[in-house]
Amino acid sequence: MKVFVLTGAGVSAESGLGTFRDKGGLWDEFDPMELATPEAFERDPARVHAFYNMRRSAMVDALPNAAHAALVRLEAGLEAKGGEIFLCTQNIDNLHEKAGSRHVHHMHGELLVARCGWCRRREVCTVGLSEETICEGCLRTGGMRPDVVWFGEMPIGLDTIADALRDADLFVAIGTSGAVYPAAGYVAEARALGIPTVELNLEPSDVARVFDSGRYGPATEVIPAFVE
Ligand SMILES: CC(C)NC(=O)[C@H](Cc1c[nH]c2ccccc12)NC(=O)[C@H](CCCC/N=C(/NCCC(=O)O)S[C@H]1O[C@H](COP(=O)(O)OP(=O)(O)OC[C@H]2O[C@@H](n3cnc4c(N)ncnc43)[C@H](O)[C@@H]2O)[C@@H](O)[C@H]1O)NC(=O)OCc1ccccc1
């Protein structure tokens, strides 16, 4: 049994990391076009660094919750029966890995990684970034940026995701609003491939009608019940 699991900010909400579009979510307070685009970074790098430094310091102390732990059990359970999980997350936090998940694909990158815009070197980053941050590779400043996918930028590993989707026996979406593409389009692709689809979310998402079924409630309750 091969299970494709797509997760979004809702799976980390009960770990204290805010979501984007919910009441009091990040995009309530901040404008994504002023902070999560390459143009915004070009225009005002200090402002973009401040935004991601704030989120990074919250992430460093955050702990995984029962939903993350249940997905680790699902991974182990499937592998014990010769199956596998493809855990595709839109999240830039590392709570899946902190919980013990071993096969995590970050399609929108990772905030605890920095990338140099000059030499493209990547390095682990648990502290704040600024325009003065020196790249340990090319020793230049002004090029370090969070290794995340901004709007208008190509998500990571689209071919790997397409292969995993094609091989899946079940598609599960967890804690995502279905508002951002290409991720929001995967349920329709799964359906077109004849793969059963289920949504596990606090409430029906923007693409709820495309799913065969849905279970609604907090992830820390719904995911352990689904995995048992
Ligand atoms: C706004 C939207 C319309 N715009 C887009 O989709 C754009 C443009 C676009 C592309 N194709 C289109 C087609 C149609 C229309 C527009 C487009 N897409 C892009 O720009 C993408 C890149 C988008 C990535 C942007 N980066 C993010 N994040 C990283 C940075 C950062 O984090 O700062 S997006 C960010 O928002 C997305 C949605 O967020 P969610 O995770 O779903 O969170 P949200 O708050 O929205 O919802 C939370 C959900 O959880 C639930 N919940 C809350 N609490 C709980 C709880 N306790 N338990 C359970 N559930 C819970 C809630 O009910 C809710 O449903 C995630 O992907 C997340 O990563 N790039 C691209 O298209 O490149 C070219 C391309 C691509 C492919 C092929 C050829 C060319």
PDBQT file of the ligand as one rigid body, heavy atoms in Angstrom, charges set to zero:
ROOT
HETATM    1  C1  LIG A 301      -2.611  32.429  -3.843  1.00  0.00    +0.000 C 
HETATM    2  C2  LIG A 301      -2.661  31.457  -4.994  1.00  0.00    +0.000 C 
HETATM    3  C3  LIG A 301      -3.856  31.654  -5.864  1.00  0.00    +0.000 C 
HETATM    4  N1  LIG A 301      -1.417  31.605  -5.786  1.00  0.00    +0.000 N 
HETATM    5  C4  LIG A 301      -0.818  30.508  -6.249  1.00  0.00    +0.000 C 
HETATM    6  O1  LIG A 301      -1.242  29.377  -6.113  1.00  0.00    +0.000 OA
HETATM    7  C5  LIG A 301       0.498  30.780  -6.934  1.00  0.00    +0.000 C 
HETATM    8  C6  LIG A 301       0.245  31.140  -8.405  1.00  0.00    +0.000 C 
HETATM    9  C7  LIG A 301      -0.394  30.080  -9.189  1.00  0.00    +0.000 A 
HETATM   10  C8  LIG A 301       0.244  29.031  -9.745  1.00  0.00    +0.000 A 
HETATM   11  N2  LIG A 301      -0.667  28.226 -10.383  1.00  0.00    +0.000 N 
HETATM   12  C9  LIG A 301      -1.900  28.757 -10.234  1.00  0.00    +0.000 A 
HETATM   13  C10 LIG A 301      -3.146  28.286 -10.661  1.00  0.00    +0.000 A 
HETATM   14  C11 LIG A 301      -4.247  29.015 -10.343  1.00  0.00    +0.000 A 
HETATM   15  C12 LIG A 301      -4.074  30.228  -9.611  1.00  0.00    +0.000 A 
HETATM   16  C13 LIG A 301      -2.824  30.671  -9.166  1.00  0.00    +0.000 A 
HETATM   17  C14 LIG A 301      -1.744  29.926  -9.470  1.00  0.00    +0.000 A 
HETATM   18  N3  LIG A 301       1.375  29.620  -6.821  1.00  0.00    +0.000 N 
HETATM   19  C15 LIG A 301       2.725  29.857  -6.869  1.00  0.00    +0.000 C 
HETATM   20  O2  LIG A 301       3.225  30.951  -7.016  1.00  0.00    +0.000 OA
HETATM   21  C16 LIG A 301       3.608  28.618  -6.727  1.00  0.00    +0.000 C 
HETATM   22  C17 LIG A 301       4.413  28.649  -5.403  1.00  0.00    +0.000 C 
HETATM   23  C18 LIG A 301       3.539  28.757  -4.240  1.00  0.00    +0.000 C 
HETATM   24  C19 LIG A 301       4.359  28.562  -2.955  1.00  0.00    +0.000 C 
HETATM   25  C20 LIG A 301       4.369  29.815  -2.121  1.00  0.00    +0.000 C 
HETATM   26  N4  LIG A 301       4.980  29.527  -0.806  1.00  0.00    +0.000 NA
HETATM   27  C21 LIG A 301       4.310  29.136   0.266  1.00  0.00    +0.000 C 
HETATM   28  N5  LIG A 301       4.938  28.871   1.457  1.00  0.00    +0.000 N 
HETATM   29  C22 LIG A 301       6.394  28.980   1.580  1.00  0.00    +0.000 C 
HETATM   30  C23 LIG A 301       6.765  30.354   2.016  1.00  0.00    +0.000 C 
HETATM   31  C24 LIG A 301       6.247  30.687   3.408  1.00  0.00    +0.000 C 
HETATM   32  O3  LIG A 301       5.820  29.758   4.126  1.00  0.00    +0.000 OA
HETATM   33  O4  LIG A 301       6.319  31.872   3.750  1.00  0.00    +0.000 OA
HETATM   34  S1  LIG A 301       2.580  28.929   0.125  1.00  0.00    +0.000 SA
HETATM   35  C25 LIG A 301       1.926  28.646   1.724  1.00  0.00    +0.000 C 
HETATM   36  O5  LIG A 301       0.525  28.783   1.592  1.00  0.00    +0.000 OA
HETATM   37  C26 LIG A 301      -0.012  27.554   1.147  1.00  0.00    +0.000 C 
HETATM   38  C27 LIG A 301      -1.354  27.269   1.731  1.00  0.00    +0.000 C 
HETATM   39  O6  LIG A 301      -1.232  27.243   3.051  1.00  0.00    +0.000 OA
HETATM   40  P1  LIG A 301      -1.814  26.023   3.941  1.00  0.00    +0.000 P 
HETATM   41  O7  LIG A 301      -0.649  25.233   4.374  1.00  0.00    +0.000 OA
HETATM   42  O8  LIG A 301      -2.917  25.319   3.248  1.00  0.00    +0.000 OA
HETATM   43  O9  LIG A 301      -2.355  26.888   5.165  1.00  0.00    +0.000 OA
HETATM   44  P2  LIG A 301      -3.675  27.788   5.242  1.00  0.00    +0.000 P 
HETATM   45  O10 LIG A 301      -3.454  28.712   6.354  1.00  0.00    +0.000 OA
HETATM   46  O11 LIG A 301      -4.048  28.320   3.898  1.00  0.00    +0.000 OA
HETATM   47  O12 LIG A 301      -4.796  26.703   5.634  1.00  0.00    +0.000 OA
HETATM   48  C28 LIG A 301      -4.684  26.015   6.864  1.00  0.00    +0.000 C 
HETATM   49  C29 LIG A 301      -5.714  24.908   6.824  1.00  0.00    +0.000 C 
HETATM   50  O13 LIG A 301      -5.553  24.123   8.004  1.00  0.00    +0.000 OA
HETATM   51  C30 LIG A 301      -6.805  23.980   8.652  1.00  0.00    +0.000 C 
HETATM   52  N6  LIG A 301      -6.515  23.942  10.095  1.00  0.00    +0.000 N 
HETATM   53  C31 LIG A 301      -6.260  24.993  10.940  1.00  0.00    +0.000 A 
HETATM   54  N7  LIG A 301      -6.010  24.533  12.195  1.00  0.00    +0.000 NA
HETATM   55  C32 LIG A 301      -6.111  23.172  12.134  1.00  0.00    +0.000 A 
HETATM   56  C33 LIG A 301      -5.992  22.111  13.092  1.00  0.00    +0.000 A 
HETATM   57  N8  LIG A 301      -5.709  22.356  14.372  1.00  0.00    +0.000 N 
HETATM   58  N9  LIG A 301      -6.170  20.835  12.672  1.00  0.00    +0.000 NA
HETATM   59  C34 LIG A 301      -6.470  20.557  11.365  1.00  0.00    +0.000 A 
HETATM   60  N10 LIG A 301      -6.581  21.517  10.394  1.00  0.00    +0.000 NA
HETATM   61  C35 LIG A 301      -6.413  22.788  10.784  1.00  0.00    +0.000 A 
HETATM   62  C36 LIG A 301      -7.656  25.177   8.245  1.00  0.00    +0.000 C 
HETATM   63  O14 LIG A 301      -9.003  24.838   8.277  1.00  0.00    +0.000 OA
HETATM   64  C37 LIG A 301      -7.156  25.427   6.806  1.00  0.00    +0.000 C 
HETATM   65  O15 LIG A 301      -7.918  24.668   5.873  1.00  0.00    +0.000 OA
HETATM   66  C38 LIG A 301       0.958  26.497   1.507  1.00  0.00    +0.000 C 
HETATM   67  O16 LIG A 301       1.429  25.985   0.304  1.00  0.00    +0.000 OA
HETATM   68  C39 LIG A 301       2.063  27.249   2.246  1.00  0.00    +0.000 C 
HETATM   69  O17 LIG A 301       3.295  26.670   2.003  1.00  0.00    +0.000 OA
HETATM   70  N11 LIG A 301       4.628  28.604  -7.737  1.00  0.00    +0.000 N 
HETATM   71  C40 LIG A 301       4.296  28.436  -9.036  1.00  0.00    +0.000 C 
HETATM   72  O18 LIG A 301       3.145  28.323  -9.402  1.00  0.00    +0.000 OA
HETATM   73  O19 LIG A 301       5.413  28.359  -9.868  1.00  0.00    +0.000 OA
HETATM   74  C41 LIG A 301       5.151  28.252 -11.266  1.00  0.00    +0.000 C 
HETATM   75  C42 LIG A 301       4.887  26.855 -11.688  1.00  0.00    +0.000 A 
HETATM   76  C43 LIG A 301       4.541  25.831 -10.848  1.00  0.00    +0.000 A 
HETATM   77  C44 LIG A 301       4.297  24.533 -11.315  1.00  0.00    +0.000 A 
HETATM   78  C45 LIG A 301       4.405  24.263 -12.603  1.00  0.00    +0.000 A 
HETATM   79  C46 LIG A 301       4.773  25.327 -13.463  1.00  0.00    +0.000 A 
HETATM   80  C47 LIG A 301       4.995  26.610 -12.972  1.00  0.00    +0.000 A 
ENDROOT
TORSDOF 0
